[in-house]
């Protein structure tokens, strides 16, 4: 397939093909983040459905937090894949993952609310 026909063009439009092993490793990382986002979505749905010994508003807020975090993780997974793939093609340093701290803090908050409520 010609380079100009590959999508997204901002990833594939410049540079040269990296070693396929690095592209596959990048794809595995992307899929791991997708699995994480699916787990967060499932946890949010479960928190909303199961009757816990906490107020209904707190339980619903926790469920919304987990679902929103799952959605953020899925978008961040694709952005991170694209930026890493582009950096490898251009032989540039890989991008940092600043969003990781946000995901970590929100997960700690969600777990703390759940533990304190139970």
ZICORFEN-V449365 format. One record per pair of residues at least 6 apart in sequence whose ideal C-beta (glycine too) atoms are under 8 Angstrom apart, sorted by the first residue. I is the first residue (numbers start at 1). GAP is how many residues later the second one is. D is the distance in Angstrom with one decimal. If there is no record, write none. Layout:
i=I gap=GAP d=D
i=I gap=GAP d=D
//
This chain:
i=3 gap=9 d=5.8
i=3 gap=10 d=7.1
i=4 gap=9 d=7.3
i=6 gap=6 d=4.0
i=8 gap=74 d=6.2
i=10 gap=72 d=7.4
i=10 gap=76 d=6.8
i=11 gap=71 d=5.0
i=11 gap=74 d=5.1
i=11 gap=75 d=4.7
i=11 gap=78 d=7.2
i=12 gap=77 d=7.2
i=14 gap=72 d=7.5
i=14 gap=75 d=6.6
i=14 gap=76 d=6.0
i=15 gap=71 d=7.3
i=15 gap=73 d=7.9
i=15 gap=74 d=3.2
i=15 gap=75 d=4.2
i=15 gap=76 d=6.9
i=16 gap=73 d=6.4
i=17 gap=72 d=7.1
i=18 gap=67 d=7.9
i=18 gap=70 d=4.1
i=18 gap=71 d=5.9
i=22 gap=66 d=5.5
i=23 gap=62 d=6.6
i=23 gap=65 d=7.1
i=26 gap=55 d=5.9
i=26 gap=58 d=5.0
i=26 gap=59 d=5.7
i=26 gap=62 d=7.1
i=27 gap=54 d=7.1
i=29 gap=51 d=7.5
i=29 gap=52 d=7.3
i=29 gap=55 d=7.7
i=30 gap=47 d=5.2
i=30 gap=48 d=7.1
i=30 gap=50 d=7.2
i=30 gap=51 d=4.0
i=33 gap=40 d=5.8
i=33 gap=41 d=7.4
i=33 gap=43 d=6.9
i=33 gap=44 d=3.4
i=33 gap=47 d=7.1
i=34 gap=40 d=6.2
i=34 gap=43 d=5.5
i=36 gap=34 d=8.0
i=36 gap=37 d=5.5
i=37 gap=33 d=4.5
i=37 gap=34 d=7.2
i=37 gap=36 d=3.8
i=37 gap=37 d=4.0
i=37 gap=40 d=6.6
i=38 gap=32 d=7.0
i=39 gap=31 d=7.6
i=40 gap=26 d=5.3
i=40 gap=27 d=7.2
i=40 gap=29 d=5.1
i=40 gap=30 d=3.4
i=40 gap=33 d=6.2
i=41 gap=25 d=7.5
i=41 gap=26 d=5.7
i=41 gap=29 d=3.9
i=41 gap=30 d=7.6
i=43 gap=23 d=4.9
i=43 gap=27 d=7.9
i=44 gap=18 d=7.9
i=44 gap=19 d=4.6
i=44 gap=20 d=7.1
i=44 gap=21 d=7.5
i=44 gap=22 d=3.4
i=44 gap=23 d=3.6
i=44 gap=24 d=8.0
i=44 gap=25 d=7.9
i=44 gap=26 d=6.4
i=45 gap=18 d=7.2
i=45 gap=22 d=7.3
i=47 gap=12 d=6.3
i=47 gap=15 d=5.4
i=47 gap=16 d=4.3
i=47 gap=19 d=6.2
i=47 gap=67 d=7.6
i=48 gap=11 d=6.9
i=48 gap=12 d=6.4
i=48 gap=15 d=3.6
i=52 gap=7 d=5.5
i=52 gap=65 d=6.6
i=52 gap=66 d=6.9
i=53 gap=64 d=6.9
i=53 gap=65 d=6.4
i=54 gap=8 d=7.9
i=54 gap=63 d=3.7
i=54 gap=64 d=7.4
i=58 gap=55 d=6.9
i=58 gap=59 d=6.3
i=59 gap=58 d=7.8
i=62 gap=48 d=6.1
i=62 gap=51 d=5.5
i=62 gap=52 d=6.5
i=62 gap=55 d=8.0
i=65 gap=41 d=6.7
i=65 gap=44 d=7.4
i=65 gap=45 d=5.5
i=66 gap=44 d=5.9
i=69 gap=34 d=6.7
i=69 gap=37 d=5.3
i=69 gap=38 d=7.1
i=69 gap=41 d=7.3
i=72 gap=27 d=7.6
i=72 gap=30 d=7.8
i=72 gap=31 d=7.3
i=73 gap=30 d=6.4
i=76 gap=23 d=5.0
i=76 gap=27 d=7.6
i=80 gap=15 d=7.3
i=80 gap=17 d=6.5
i=80 gap=19 d=7.8
i=83 gap=12 d=4.5
i=84 gap=10 d=5.5
i=84 gap=11 d=6.4
i=86 gap=6 d=8.0
i=87 gap=6 d=6.6
i=87 gap=7 d=5.2
i=87 gap=8 d=6.1
i=88 gap=6 d=7.4
//
